[in-house]
Amino acid sequence: MAAFKLLFLFAYLLILARGQASSNATATYTNPILNKVGADPWVIRHGDYYYMTYTTNDNITLLQSPTLTDWNNASVKLVFNPPLGQNYSTDLWAPELHHFGDKWYFIFTADPNGDSPPPEVDMYCEFNCPAVHHRMYVLESSGNDPWGSTYELKAQLNTYDQFAIDGTYFQHSSGLYHIYSCWYRQYDGWPANLCITKMSDPWTVSSNFSERAIISVPDNAWEKTPYGRPFNARYNSNEGPEQLTNPTTGQNFVIYSAARSDNRNYCLGQLELKGDDPLNPQDWRKNNEGCVFYQNALAQAYGVGHASFTKSPDGTQDWIVYHGMLDPTDGWAARTIRTQKFAWNADGSPKFPRPGYGPYEVPSGQM
């Protein structure tokens, strides 16, 4: 009987030890986090779920997932399917979902004609100007639940009847702002710069044209396509701006995409608001030393850009969600969505990792 009790105790301890080892094992994931073509990802956490939207081109779709690192089993909802014959019927790009007050708002880019202006318009441009009719639009939710709400077109944002893509909201103590990719003039056809205007609410721009400020232009070699292009500004771009606030210091950054989105050199640049007035270009400082997040040839991670930022489930970690390419020769069709944890430098700026495929540890608090 004593021997039986000892054998039983040994078996119990062995099972307990195995269970402890299993609980101590680190869960991992690999990139991409969605097994389909996708670009311009926007992820936000609300309640017990993450919500993601990205460029589908034809409509606006919302995904809901309890985890950040696996969207293949996410719930999917069609939010907005535009009718034909409207100024916002085609090429819906870079949607984002934001929460203001008791409503949710999608901000997105669209155009009326498949990004192909007729010759009567194109002839005014210095050279070919696709996207000349792209403008910014806003959807508003029916309630405070991002998933249960329906969404209706609220307004077209005022961008002074000029090219506008990749718009986002910038929240500051002085108010709400719209930052987007713009041209100097209506028919410039590049370069694409970063413009900022003041808003009175999420669907109304209050700045007049003279108050619109350009806070960044693609004047560095790494912001041009091909790299360092010397002879014209075609496809030199600053686009995909996103606000990123240091949770400890309160420093406000805008992380934006540079160069061309179907190119291996596509990367992320950085602006920091050093002054008190977002509409004053002198209050912004660009990191001119180079991309702050860029291709990793050793890992075959190319064209990394158009990022958004979120937290781990327990709120202790910062994560970047972005798109990239395994094979840069396939261009836009090669983009997939990835995510990785990032940290902060001693000067308060974001410290992004090298892009890759993992395996990486899952976010803290993720079940």
RODO-2510 file (C-alpha; in nm, 4 decimals, decimal comma):
residues 367
     n   res          X          Y          Z
     1     m     0,0000     0,0000     0,0000
     2     a     0,2857     0,2408     0,0828
     3     a     0,4479     0,1644    -0,2503
     4     f     0,1165     0,2352    -0,4275
     5     k     0,0825     0,5693    -0,2484
     6     l     0,4370     0,6646    -0,3452
     7     l     0,3690     0,5685    -0,7084
     8     f     0,0473     0,7725    -0,7074
     9     l     0,2278     1,0745    -0,5579
    10     f     0,5038     1,0480    -0,8177
    11     a     0,2510     1,0349    -1,1014
    12     y     0,0636     1,3350    -0,9597
    13     l     0,3850     1,5389    -0,9294
    14     l     0,4827     1,4432    -1,2853
    15     i     0,1473     1,5603    -1,4216
    16     l     0,1737     1,8819    -1,2194
    17     a     0,5267     1,9429    -1,3473
    18     r     0,4194     1,8887    -1,7074
    19     g     0,1287     2,1258    -1,6619
    20     q     0,3595     2,3897    -1,5155
    21     a     0,6048     2,3470    -1,8038
    22     s     0,3211     2,3806    -2,0515
    23     s     0,1956     2,7000    -1,8844
    24     n     0,5474     2,8416    -1,8907
    25     a     0,5893     2,7686    -2,2625
    26     t     0,5940     3,0895    -2,4665
    27     a     0,3229     3,1192    -2,7308
    28     t     0,4467     3,2513    -3,0640
    29     y     0,3137     3,3696    -3,3984
    30     t     0,4577     3,4321    -3,7444
    31     n     0,3976     3,7015    -4,0057
    32     p     0,1849     3,7672    -4,2039
    33     i    -0,1096     3,7768    -3,9654
    34     l    -0,3664     3,7538    -4,2454
    35     n    -0,3169     3,4955    -4,5198
    36     k    -0,4319     3,7086    -4,8111
    37     v    -0,3188     4,0161    -4,9983
    38     g    -0,3717     4,3276    -4,7870
    39     a    -0,2330     4,6773    -4,7476
    40     d    -0,2688     4,9956    -4,5419
    41     p    -0,3800     4,8189    -4,2222
    42     w    -0,5509     5,0090    -3,9432
    43     v    -0,5970     4,8324    -3,6083
    44     i    -0,7661     4,9660    -3,2956
    45     r    -0,8477     4,7870    -2,9693
    46     h    -1,1845     4,8423    -2,8009
    47     g    -1,3187     4,6342    -2,5133
    48     d    -1,2151     4,2715    -2,5524
    49     y    -1,1534     4,2895    -2,9270
    50     y    -0,9218     4,4243    -3,1903
    51     y    -1,0777     4,5785    -3,4997
    52     m    -0,8956     4,5950    -3,8312
    53     t    -0,9747     4,7581    -4,1620
    54     y    -0,7509     4,7810    -4,4672
    55     t    -0,7595     4,8616    -4,8372
    56     t    -0,9906     4,6251    -5,0240
    57     n    -1,0238     4,8803    -5,3059
    58     d    -1,3952     4,8130    -5,3735
    59     n    -1,5551     4,8695    -5,0330
    60     i    -1,4867     4,9171    -4,6634
    61     t    -1,4695     4,5992    -4,4596
    62     l    -1,4251     4,5638    -4,0831
    63     l    -1,2690     4,2628    -3,9092
    64     q    -1,3100     4,1714    -3,5421
    65     s    -1,0654     3,9448    -3,3569
    66     p    -0,9900     3,8606    -2,9923
    67     t    -0,6192     3,8389    -3,0846
    68     l    -0,3815     4,0740    -3,2621
    69     t    -0,1701     3,8082    -3,4303
    70     d    -0,4254     3,5901    -3,6130
    71     w    -0,6909     3,7413    -3,8392
    72     n    -0,7587     3,4318    -4,0493
    73     n    -1,0453     3,3331    -3,8188
    74     a    -1,1710     3,6866    -3,7572
    75     s    -1,5345     3,7866    -3,7938
    76     v    -1,5857     3,9961    -4,1071
    77     k    -1,8428     4,2683    -4,1705
    78     l    -1,9129     4,4728    -4,4835
    79     v    -1,9436     4,8299    -4,3603
    80     f    -1,9812     5,0338    -4,6792
    81     n    -2,0426     4,9288    -5,0375
    82     p    -2,0552     5,2506    -5,2412
    83     p    -2,3154     5,2918    -5,5152
    84     l    -2,1986     5,3390    -5,8713
    85     g    -2,1757     5,6790    -6,0326
    86     q    -2,0604     5,8728    -5,7265
    87     n    -1,7410     6,0664    -5,6605
    88     y    -1,6527     5,7996    -5,4027
    89     s    -1,7474     5,4855    -5,6007
    90     t    -1,4035     5,3464    -5,6815
    91     d    -1,0543     5,3022    -5,5390
    92     l    -1,1421     5,3168    -5,1703
    93     w    -0,8036     5,3352    -5,0001
    94     a    -0,6595     5,3332    -4,6490
    95     p    -0,9736     5,3373    -4,4291
    96     e    -0,9301     5,4080    -4,0578
    97     l    -1,1737     5,3654    -3,7682
    98     h    -1,1731     5,6287    -3,4918
    99     h    -1,3832     5,6850    -3,1793
   100     f    -1,5028     6,0349    -3,0895
   101     g    -1,7655     6,0909    -2,8217
   102     d    -2,0333     5,8245    -2,8537
   103     k    -1,9821     5,7592    -3,2263
   104     w    -1,7326     5,5826    -3,4523
   105     y    -1,5980     5,7334    -3,7716
   106     f    -1,4351     5,5808    -4,0775
   107     i    -1,2103     5,8191    -4,2664
   108     f    -1,1094     5,6977    -4,6137
   109     t    -0,9984     5,7924    -4,9644
   110     a    -1,2006     5,7353    -5,2823
   111     d    -1,2412     5,8580    -5,6395
   112     p    -1,5089     5,8439    -5,9135
   113     n    -1,3272     5,6870    -6,2070
   114     g    -1,0918     5,4048    -6,1145
   115     d    -0,7900     5,6322    -6,0693
   116     s    -0,7892     5,7111    -6,4418
   117     p    -0,8568     6,0747    -6,5302
   118     p    -0,9840     6,1472    -6,8834
   119     p    -0,7480     6,3180    -7,1304
   120     e    -0,9325     6,6467    -7,0844
   121     v    -0,8128     6,6510    -6,7231
   122     d    -0,4805     6,4751    -6,7588
   123     m    -0,3610     6,7333    -7,0132
   124     y    -0,3472     6,9994    -6,7405
   125     c    -0,0888     6,8028    -6,5427
   126     e     0,2837     6,8492    -6,5899
   127     f     0,2960     6,4753    -6,6480
   128     n     0,0472     6,1933    -6,6035
   129     c    -0,1539     6,2441    -6,2822
   130     p    -0,3496     5,9393    -6,1727
   131     a    -0,5488     5,9917    -5,8527
   132     v    -0,6128     6,3565    -5,9438
   133     h    -0,9759     6,3119    -5,8334
   134     h    -0,9054     6,1285    -5,5082
   135     r    -1,0693     6,2973    -5,2083
   136     m    -1,1325     6,2216    -4,8400
   137     y    -1,4656     6,0993    -4,6998
   138     v    -1,6110     6,0167    -4,3571
   139     l    -1,8640     5,7547    -4,2446
   140     e    -2,0482     5,7876    -3,9122
   141     s    -2,1769     5,5028    -3,6941
   142     s    -2,5327     5,4689    -3,5724
   143     g    -2,4175     5,4135    -3,2140
   144     n    -2,1362     5,3491    -2,9687
   145     d    -2,0766     4,9856    -3,0655
   146     p    -1,8248     4,9642    -3,3533
   147     w    -1,9375     4,6146    -3,4509
   148     g    -2,3115     4,6398    -3,3969
   149     s    -2,3486     4,9817    -3,5610
   150     t    -2,4451     5,0598    -3,9158
   151     y    -2,2458     5,3268    -4,1002
   152     e    -2,3597     5,6023    -4,3341
   153     l    -2,1724     5,8553    -4,5409
   154     k    -2,1430     6,1686    -4,3293
   155     a    -1,9412     6,4098    -4,5432
   156     q    -1,6654     6,4750    -4,7897
   157     l    -1,3786     6,6483    -4,6147
   158     n    -1,2747     6,9826    -4,7565
   159     t    -0,9356     6,9472    -4,9263
   160     y    -0,9964     7,2522    -5,1490
   161     d    -1,0846     7,0409    -5,4544
   162     q    -0,7333     6,9015    -5,4648
   163     f    -0,5762     6,5570    -5,4553
   164     a    -0,6030     6,4041    -5,1073
   165     i    -0,5248     6,0510    -4,9930
   166     d    -0,4395     5,8620    -4,6716
   167     g    -0,6036     6,1101    -4,4372
   168     t    -0,5921     6,0606    -4,0611
   169     y    -0,6928     6,2470    -3,7457
   170     f    -0,4342     6,4189    -3,5282
   171     q    -0,5527     6,4896    -3,1738
   172     h    -0,3842     6,7720    -2,9823
   173     s    -0,4557     6,9901    -2,6804
   174     s    -0,5386     7,2727    -2,9219
   175     g    -0,8004     7,0678    -3,1072
   176     l    -0,8556     6,8136    -3,3812
   177     y    -0,6630     6,8183    -3,7100
   178     h    -0,6679     6,6428    -4,0459
   179     i    -0,3295     6,5265    -4,1824
   180     y    -0,3222     6,3828    -4,5324
   181     s    -0,1118     6,3393    -4,8445
   182     c    -0,1479     6,6377    -5,0792
   183     w    -0,0083     6,8147    -5,3843
   184     y     0,0915     7,1819    -5,3935
   185     r    -0,1632     7,2540    -5,6669
   186     q    -0,4642     7,0803    -5,8191
   187     y    -0,2837     6,9417    -6,1248
   188     d     0,0698     6,8973    -5,9948
   189     g     0,0726     6,5193    -6,0353
   190     w     0,3423     6,4851    -5,7615
   191     p     0,5319     6,5227    -5,5386
   192     a     0,2981     6,4067    -5,2637
   193     n     0,3487     6,6042    -4,9421
   194     l     0,1926     6,6034    -4,5963
   195     c    -0,0736     6,8697    -4,5370
   196     i    -0,2520     6,9621    -4,2140
   197     t    -0,5770     7,1504    -4,1519
   198     k    -0,7846     7,2299    -3,8424
   199     m    -1,1202     7,0579    -3,7833
   200     s    -1,4247     7,1648    -3,5836
   201     d    -1,5521     6,8042    -3,5652
   202     p    -1,4549     6,4711    -3,7267
   203     w    -1,6319     6,5557    -4,0544
   204     t    -1,5747     6,9318    -4,0863
   205     v    -1,2532     7,1140    -4,1824
   206     s    -1,2493     7,4652    -4,0392
   207     s    -0,9249     7,5913    -4,1973
   208     n    -0,9471     7,7936    -4,5155
   209     f    -0,7048     7,7269    -4,8017
   210     s    -0,4558     7,9908    -4,6887
   211     e    -0,4354     7,8205    -4,3479
   212     r    -0,3550     7,4792    -4,4925
   213     a     0,0040     7,3986    -4,3984
   214     i     0,2501     7,1638    -4,5662
   215     i     0,4570     7,0078    -4,2890
   216     s     0,6702     6,7656    -4,4902
   217     v     0,7896     6,7253    -4,8486
   218     p     0,9857     6,4293    -4,9930
   219     d     1,3197     6,6060    -5,0164
   220     n     1,5479     6,3278    -4,8900
   221     a     1,6957     6,0611    -5,1178
   222     w     1,5078     5,7867    -4,9329
   223     e     1,1743     5,9645    -4,9928
   224     k     1,2157     5,9480    -5,3705
   225     t     1,1493     5,6766    -5,6280
   226     p     1,3807     5,5505    -5,7550
   227     y     1,6088     5,6196    -5,4580
   228     g     1,7530     5,9708    -5,4876
   229     r     1,5785     6,0457    -5,8176
   230     p     1,7540     6,3598    -5,9501
   231     f     1,5473     6,4798    -6,2439
   232     n     1,1781     6,5164    -6,1475
   233     a     0,9399     6,4608    -5,8601
   234     r     0,7332     6,1788    -6,0119
   235     y     0,6241     5,9350    -5,7384
   236     n     0,8278     6,1111    -5,4714
   237     s     0,5892     6,0692    -5,1811
   238     n     0,5063     6,1403    -4,8220
   239     e     0,1827     5,9537    -4,7434
   240     g     0,0088     5,7302    -4,4890
   241     p     0,0592     5,9641    -4,1883
   242     e    -0,0318     5,8260    -3,8451
   243     q    -0,0199     5,9905    -3,5031
   244     l     0,1942     5,8134    -3,2441
   245     t     0,2137     5,9498    -2,8898
   246     n     0,4763     5,8380    -2,6403
   247     p     0,2664     5,7104    -2,3465
   248     t     0,5305     5,8136    -2,0919
   249     t     0,6561     6,1513    -2,2157
   250     g     0,3533     6,2667    -2,4146
   251     q     0,5688     6,3486    -2,7197
   252     n     0,3646     6,3655    -3,0393
   253     f     0,5005     6,2024    -3,3534
   254     v     0,3650     6,1517    -3,7020
   255     i     0,4973     5,8339    -3,8595
   256     y     0,4495     5,8456    -4,2359
   257     s     0,5321     5,6389    -4,5425
   258     a     0,7919     5,7515    -4,7938
   259     a     0,8813     5,6712    -5,1555
   260     r     0,6452     5,4502    -5,3597
   261     s     0,4204     5,1817    -5,2137
   262     d     0,4889     4,9145    -5,4776
   263     n     0,8658     4,9505    -5,4406
   264     r     1,1128     4,7673    -5,2170
   265     n     1,2382     5,1017    -5,0755
   266     y     0,9009     5,2015    -4,9308
   267     c     0,9644     5,2808    -4,5647
   268     l     0,8559     5,4861    -4,2649
   269     g     0,9739     5,8376    -4,1850
   270     q     0,9215     6,0402    -3,8696
   271     l     0,8032     6,3886    -3,7773
   272     e     0,7856     6,5231    -3,4227
   273     l     0,5756     6,8164    -3,3075
   274     k     0,8287     7,0203    -3,1101
   275     g     0,6185     7,3342    -3,0686
   276     d     0,2636     7,4176    -2,9626
   277     d     0,0966     7,4836    -3,2984
   278     p     0,0370     7,1905    -3,5366
   279     l    -0,0483     7,4389    -3,8165
   280     n     0,2969     7,6000    -3,7945
   281     p     0,5455     7,4099    -4,0164
   282     q     0,8310     7,5466    -3,8025
   283     d     0,6956     7,3545    -3,5032
   284     w     0,7594     7,0209    -3,6766
   285     r     1,0952     6,8432    -3,6953
   286     k     1,1675     6,5714    -3,9499
   287     n     1,4161     6,2932    -3,8815
   288     n     1,6304     6,3510    -4,1909
   289     e     1,8807     6,0802    -4,1033
   290     g     1,6781     5,8162    -4,2840
   291     c     1,3874     5,5758    -4,2561
   292     v     1,2966     5,4747    -3,9016
   293     f     1,1519     5,1427    -4,0264
   294     y     1,2757     4,9944    -4,3526
   295     q     1,3343     4,6823    -4,5596
   296     n     1,5263     4,3846    -4,4238
   297     a     1,6778     4,2037    -4,7209
   298     l     1,8199     3,9243    -4,5031
   299     a     1,4640     3,8352    -4,3996
   300     q     1,3081     3,9078    -4,7415
   301     a     1,0874     4,1772    -4,5894
   302     y     1,0583     4,4586    -4,8428
   303     g     0,8466     4,7676    -4,8963
   304     v     0,7445     4,7954    -4,5315
   305     g     0,5152     5,0863    -4,4601
   306     h     0,1708     5,2404    -4,4041
   307     a     0,1570     5,1454    -4,0385
   308     s    -0,0841     5,1852    -3,7500
   309     f    -0,0214     5,1404    -3,3787
   310     t    -0,1974     4,9591    -3,0984
   311     k    -0,1444     4,8076    -2,7531
   312     s    -0,1149     4,4529    -2,6216
   313     p    -0,4298     4,3213    -2,4473
   314     d    -0,2905     4,4099    -2,1040
   315     g    -0,1835     4,7570    -2,2198
   316     t     0,1856     4,7111    -2,1347
   317     q     0,3318     4,6785    -2,4848
   318     d     0,3261     4,8889    -2,8017
   319     w     0,2760     4,7201    -3,1379
   320     i     0,3154     4,8321    -3,4980
   321     v     0,0887     4,6863    -3,7673
   322     y     0,2140     4,7367    -4,1236
   323     h     0,2245     4,5889    -4,4705
   324     g     0,5261     4,4521    -4,6536
   325     m     0,6311     4,2313    -4,9429
   326     l     0,8096     3,8969    -4,9633
   327     d     0,8767     3,9453    -5,3359
   328     p     0,9130     4,3127    -5,4317
   329     t     0,8966     4,2388    -5,8051
   330     d     0,5232     4,1695    -5,7711
   331     g     0,4538     4,5223    -5,6469
   332     w     0,1149     4,6081    -5,4963
   333     a    -0,0150     4,2511    -5,5379
   334     a     0,2600     4,1221    -5,3066
   335     r     0,1653     4,3214    -4,9970
   336     t     0,0571     4,1387    -4,6823
   337     i    -0,0198     4,2546    -4,3286
   338     r     0,2253     4,1991    -4,0420
   339     t     0,2744     4,3092    -3,6798
   340     q     0,5638     4,3367    -3,4347
   341     k     0,6310     4,4785    -3,0905
   342     f     0,8303     4,8025    -3,0627
   343     a     0,9953     4,9993    -2,7830
   344     w     1,1063     5,3580    -2,7149
   345     n     1,4474     5,5278    -2,7375
   346     a     1,6013     5,7319    -2,4578
   347     d     1,5044     6,0549    -2,6364
   348     g     1,1390     5,9470    -2,6370
   349     s     1,1221     5,8534    -3,0043
   350     p     0,9900     5,5140    -3,1167
   351     k     1,2437     5,2319    -3,1488
   352     f     1,1110     5,0064    -3,4222
   353     p     1,2388     4,6507    -3,4776
   354     r     1,3771     4,5105    -3,7991
   355     p     1,0865     4,3709    -4,0036
   356     g     1,0670     3,9965    -4,0395
   357     y     0,8532     3,6857    -4,0164
   358     g     0,9315     3,5422    -3,6729
   359     p     0,8441     3,3388    -3,4836
   360     y     0,7825     3,6133    -3,2252
   361     e     0,6245     3,6076    -2,8803
   362     v     0,2553     3,6946    -2,8842
   363     p     0,1431     4,0203    -2,7199
   364     s     0,1378     4,0312    -2,3418
   365     g    -0,1987     3,9248    -2,2072
   366     q    -0,3070     3,7542    -2,5284
   367     m    -0,4821     3,4240    -2,4578
***
